[in-house]
Amino acid sequence: QVQLVESGGGLVQAGGSLTLSCAASRSSWTIITVAWYRQAPGKQRELVATNVNNGVINYADSVKGRFTVSRDRAKNTLYLRMNNLKVEDTAVYYCNFGSWGQGIQVTVSA
């Protein structure tokens, strides 16, 4: 099972940007689908973006046009670039390579 470590979260004002990183502990070449999820207080965990080895990328409607997911296979790292952040983007963000990272807090202030 691959170990995952997220980084890059923090506090940002609405309209700002953050880039999350998710580093895998070993080669993830064989993992076809990787993804970012988030969980806001009192809400269920929701899918934010998926990145499939064949190049297919999908986003939740709420983040389309603002978030970009990318994968650096050589570095075994998954990224989530978040632009034009909104207060409703506040959540703990998790990456998934078949296993879960520990999560990282993103807080967007008004």
C-alpha positions in Angstrom: 0.0 0.0 0.0 1.4 3.4 -1.0 1.8 6.0 1.7 0.7 9.5 0.8 1.7 12.9 2.2 -0.2 16.0 1.3 1.2 19.5 1.6 0.5 23.1 0.4 -2.7 23.8 2.4 -3.3 26.8 4.5 -5.3 30.0 4.9 -6.0 32.2 1.9 -8.4 35.0 1.1 -11.3 34.5 -1.3 -10.0 35.0 -4.8 -6.6 33.7 -4.0 -4.8 30.6 -5.1 -3.1 27.5 -3.5 -1.4 24.5 -4.9 -1.7 21.2 -3.1 0.8 18.4 -3.5 0.5 14.7 -2.7 3.7 12.7 -2.6 3.6 9.0 -2.9 6.1 6.8 -1.0 6.9 4.6 -3.9 6.4 4.3 -7.6 2.8 4.8 -8.6 3.1 4.0 -12.3 0.7 1.0 -11.9 -2.0 3.1 -10.2 -4.4 4.0 -13.0 -6.7 6.5 -11.3 -5.7 9.0 -8.7 -7.9 11.7 -7.2 -8.5 14.6 -4.9 -11.4 14.6 -2.5 -12.5 17.1 0.1 -14.6 17.1 3.3 -16.1 20.2 4.7 -17.3 20.4 8.3 -20.6 18.5 8.7 -20.5 17.3 5.2 -19.7 14.0 3.4 -16.4 13.6 1.6 -16.8 14.6 -2.0 -14.8 13.9 -5.2 -13.0 17.0 -6.5 -11.0 15.8 -9.4 -9.7 12.6 -10.9 -6.7 11.9 -13.2 -6.6 8.7 -15.1 -3.5 7.3 -16.8 -5.1 7.4 -20.2 -5.3 11.2 -19.9 -8.9 11.5 -18.8 -9.5 14.2 -16.2 -12.7 14.9 -14.5 -13.8 17.7 -12.1 -16.7 18.3 -9.9 -19.0 21.0 -11.3 -18.2 23.2 -8.4 -14.5 23.5 -9.2 -14.5 23.4 -13.0 -12.6 26.2 -14.6 -10.9 27.0 -11.3 -9.0 23.9 -10.2 -6.5 21.9 -12.2 -5.2 18.4 -11.4 -1.9 17.2 -12.7 0.3 14.3 -12.1 4.1 14.0 -12.3 4.8 10.3 -12.6 8.5 10.7 -12.4 8.1 12.4 -9.0 5.2 10.1 -7.9 3.4 13.3 -7.1 -0.2 14.5 -7.7 -1.0 18.2 -7.7 -4.1 20.3 -7.4 -3.9 23.9 -8.5 -6.7 25.9 -7.0 -7.5 29.4 -8.4 -10.2 31.9 -7.6 -10.8 30.2 -4.3 -14.2 30.6 -2.6 -15.2 30.4 1.0 -17.2 27.3 0.2 -13.9 25.6 -0.9 -12.9 25.5 2.8 -12.4 21.8 3.7 -9.9 19.1 4.5 -8.5 17.9 1.2 -7.4 14.3 0.7 -5.5 12.6 -2.1 -6.3 9.0 -3.1 -4.1 6.5 -4.9 -6.2 3.6 -3.8 -5.2 4.5 -0.3 -5.8 7.8 1.5 -3.5 10.6 2.6 -3.9 12.1 6.0 -5.6 15.2 4.7 -4.7 18.8 4.7 -6.7 21.8 5.7 -7.6 24.6 3.2 -9.4 27.6 4.7 -10.7 30.4 2.5 -11.6 33.6 4.3 -14.1 36.2 3.0 
